[in-house]
Amino acid sequence: MSLLARTRLPSPLLNATAHARLLGQQGRRGLASAAPDRRVKIVDVSPRDGLQNERGGMVATATKIELIRRLQDEAGVRCIEAGAFVSPKWVPQMGDTPDVLAGMPTRAGVTYPFLVPNAKGLETLLRLQGDMEAAGTAKKTDEIAIFTAASEGFCRANTNCSIDESLDRLAGVASKAAEAGLRVRGYVSVVAHCPYEGRVDPRRAADVSRKLLEMGCYEVSLGDTVGAASPSEMLAVLNECTRFARPEQLAAHCHDTMGSGLSNVLAMVKAGVRTVDSAVGGLGGCPYSPGATGNIDTESVVYALQREGYETGVDLEAAAKIGQWINEALGKANGSSAGRAILARLAMAQTKGKGEGNDQRESRL
Ligand SMILES: CC(C)(COP(=O)([O-])OP(=O)([O-])OC[C@H]1O[C@@H](n2cnc3c(N)ncnc32)[C@H](O)[C@@H]1OP(=O)([O-])[O-])[C@@H](O)C(=O)NCCC(=O)NCCSC(=O)C[C@@](C)(O)CC(=O)[O-]
């Protein structure tokens, strides 16, 4: 019997109580119980990609740390992109990353990649971790993420250099990181569409991805940065990449501007990708893409993957609560329609539960 057939999936016809209970059960089922080829790793990027473009004032460091804590302790996320050692002149919202690193709680089995654009970013991270170890505190992370782009226009706008210059810079960062015992994840932005150059040739995106793998990245995340790609466009990039990489060495990083984020994720997972980047509450945006909305939300990714018979190990109900909480903390509407629906069903189930309790009391009286 297939896992899909064995998995009880929430039906829209179930009442709210049953639906909420079922979602909870599914969310709590561990990754270990799933067949290896049905496991999908969620990289929740909300503390970095989700918050880096927040325009409504600096998000409090304590809020960022609480977001990381809740993602790991309550939602069971096993990979959390926690911050960025980039220039605060370019991305002020990430300026407190050293404080986030110092203050964040860590948990065994969870990885915390930090974005690093250049040698200076890596030196800062290594120095801070060295200071922590000297003070008797265990280091917080053993992973960084480096990033470049598939178009010259985006690369220059994002990192002030050409693609070749960025690759030169990143090769040095990757080799120093490896010497220091850090794993390196890679990103290629605008793999299908660029806000400056339009449609991007999938071979171009694949060529840059290959170079990141060759410099030692264990995985390359393919970014539909502006959220404009269709599934076939993302699959075209994936097909080019699988000429030299296994699908498991690639990740889906989809934004949802045009509403195709989830379709793109599902298409890539069905094609063999086993790592998906997402952000609770659909947090995020892209400063270089007018009207760009956030990352695809963790809640809809986890829900859709569950329905398709995949396991993420993420507690859906907890993710929905965290997505609601962080959006409220930012004074924003919850950007996850799946999250809103899950919370509405939970609220209805609770009300019904209370009502049933009252009815029983009344009937006993
Ligand atoms: C790459 C640079 C630094 C080049 O920026 P630059 O201005 O060319 O760099 P520079 O070397 O001339 O330095 C300028 C100033 O920045 C400082 N500086 C330089 N480096 C650092 C550093 N690491 N940490 C802290 N400070 C730094 C440096 O010390 C100097 O300070 P000053 O002397 O003027 O006081 C800059 O362009 C930058 O930080 N860019 C990052 C932009 C960014 O973070 N974008 C968002 C992340 S990428 C993304 O979101 C896409 C992704 C990953 O999610 C995937 C997807 O969706 O596609």
PDBQT file of the ligand as one rigid body, heavy atoms in Angstrom, charges set to zero:
ROOT
HETATM    1  C1  LIG A 401      28.037  42.584  -0.796  1.00  0.00    +0.000 C 
HETATM    2  C2  LIG A 401      28.062  43.983  -0.245  1.00  0.00    +0.000 C 
HETATM    3  C3  LIG A 401      28.680  44.011   1.119  1.00  0.00    +0.000 C 
HETATM    4  C4  LIG A 401      28.895  44.825  -1.193  1.00  0.00    +0.000 C 
HETATM    5  O1  LIG A 401      28.655  46.209  -0.921  1.00  0.00    +0.000 OA
HETATM    6  P1  LIG A 401      29.734  47.304  -1.284  1.00  0.00    +0.000 P 
HETATM    7  O2  LIG A 401      29.143  48.631  -0.916  1.00  0.00    +0.000 OA
HETATM    8  O3  LIG A 401      30.206  47.118  -2.686  1.00  0.00    +0.000 OA
HETATM    9  O4  LIG A 401      30.894  46.854  -0.299  1.00  0.00    +0.000 OA
HETATM   10  P2  LIG A 401      32.186  47.518   0.185  1.00  0.00    +0.000 P 
HETATM   11  O5  LIG A 401      33.166  46.417   0.341  1.00  0.00    +0.000 OA
HETATM   12  O6  LIG A 401      32.548  48.708  -0.693  1.00  0.00    +0.000 OA
HETATM   13  O7  LIG A 401      31.802  48.067   1.633  1.00  0.00    +0.000 OA
HETATM   14  C5  LIG A 401      30.894  49.134   1.817  1.00  0.00    +0.000 C 
HETATM   15  C6  LIG A 401      30.635  49.292   3.301  1.00  0.00    +0.000 C 
HETATM   16  O8  LIG A 401      29.943  48.140   3.776  1.00  0.00    +0.000 OA
HETATM   17  C7  LIG A 401      30.732  47.477   4.791  1.00  0.00    +0.000 C 
HETATM   18  N1  LIG A 401      30.593  46.041   4.602  1.00  0.00    +0.000 N 
HETATM   19  C8  LIG A 401      30.959  45.318   3.550  1.00  0.00    +0.000 A 
HETATM   20  N2  LIG A 401      30.677  44.035   3.756  1.00  0.00    +0.000 NA
HETATM   21  C9  LIG A 401      30.120  43.946   4.976  1.00  0.00    +0.000 A 
HETATM   22  C10 LIG A 401      29.603  42.871   5.725  1.00  0.00    +0.000 A 
HETATM   23  N3  LIG A 401      29.597  41.625   5.276  1.00  0.00    +0.000 N 
HETATM   24  N4  LIG A 401      29.099  43.138   6.938  1.00  0.00    +0.000 NA
HETATM   25  C11 LIG A 401      29.076  44.390   7.421  1.00  0.00    +0.000 A 
HETATM   26  N5  LIG A 401      29.541  45.468   6.735  1.00  0.00    +0.000 NA
HETATM   27  C12 LIG A 401      30.067  45.227   5.521  1.00  0.00    +0.000 A 
HETATM   28  C13 LIG A 401      32.147  47.943   4.545  1.00  0.00    +0.000 C 
HETATM   29  O9  LIG A 401      32.895  47.832   5.723  1.00  0.00    +0.000 OA
HETATM   30  C14 LIG A 401      31.924  49.371   4.122  1.00  0.00    +0.000 C 
HETATM   31  O10 LIG A 401      31.626  50.138   5.268  1.00  0.00    +0.000 OA
HETATM   32  P3  LIG A 401      32.163  51.663   5.383  1.00  0.00    +0.000 P 
HETATM   33  O11 LIG A 401      33.638  51.591   5.201  1.00  0.00    +0.000 OA
HETATM   34  O12 LIG A 401      31.481  52.395   4.257  1.00  0.00    +0.000 OA
HETATM   35  O13 LIG A 401      31.711  52.062   6.752  1.00  0.00    +0.000 OA
HETATM   36  C15 LIG A 401      26.653  44.575  -0.171  1.00  0.00    +0.000 C 
HETATM   37  O14 LIG A 401      26.180  44.733  -1.466  1.00  0.00    +0.000 OA
HETATM   38  C16 LIG A 401      25.710  43.720   0.592  1.00  0.00    +0.000 C 
HETATM   39  O15 LIG A 401      25.812  43.567   1.795  1.00  0.00    +0.000 OA
HETATM   40  N6  LIG A 401      24.733  43.154  -0.101  1.00  0.00    +0.000 N 
HETATM   41  C17 LIG A 401      23.773  42.237   0.512  1.00  0.00    +0.000 C 
HETATM   42  C18 LIG A 401      22.436  42.535  -0.005  1.00  0.00    +0.000 C 
HETATM   43  C19 LIG A 401      21.462  41.585   0.642  1.00  0.00    +0.000 C 
HETATM   44  O16 LIG A 401      21.612  41.143   1.760  1.00  0.00    +0.000 OA
HETATM   45  N7  LIG A 401      20.413  41.254  -0.118  1.00  0.00    +0.000 N 
HETATM   46  C20 LIG A 401      19.406  40.366   0.362  1.00  0.00    +0.000 C 
HETATM   47  C21 LIG A 401      19.881  38.959   0.482  1.00  0.00    +0.000 C 
HETATM   48  S1  LIG A 401      19.889  38.079  -1.059  1.00  0.00    +0.000 SA
HETATM   49  C22 LIG A 401      18.262  37.564  -1.232  1.00  0.00    +0.000 C 
HETATM   50  O17 LIG A 401      17.426  37.983  -0.490  1.00  0.00    +0.000 OA
HETATM   51  C23 LIG A 401      17.938  36.550  -2.261  1.00  0.00    +0.000 C 
HETATM   52  C24 LIG A 401      17.748  35.168  -1.662  1.00  0.00    +0.000 C 
HETATM   53  C25 LIG A 401      19.043  34.677  -1.028  1.00  0.00    +0.000 C 
HETATM   54  O18 LIG A 401      16.773  35.187  -0.634  1.00  0.00    +0.000 OA
HETATM   55  C26 LIG A 401      17.315  34.172  -2.723  1.00  0.00    +0.000 C 
HETATM   56  C27 LIG A 401      16.206  34.672  -3.624  1.00  0.00    +0.000 C 
HETATM   57  O19 LIG A 401      15.108  34.992  -3.150  1.00  0.00    +0.000 OA
HETATM   58  O20 LIG A 401      16.473  34.756  -4.803  1.00  0.00    +0.000 OA
ENDROOT
TORSDOF 0
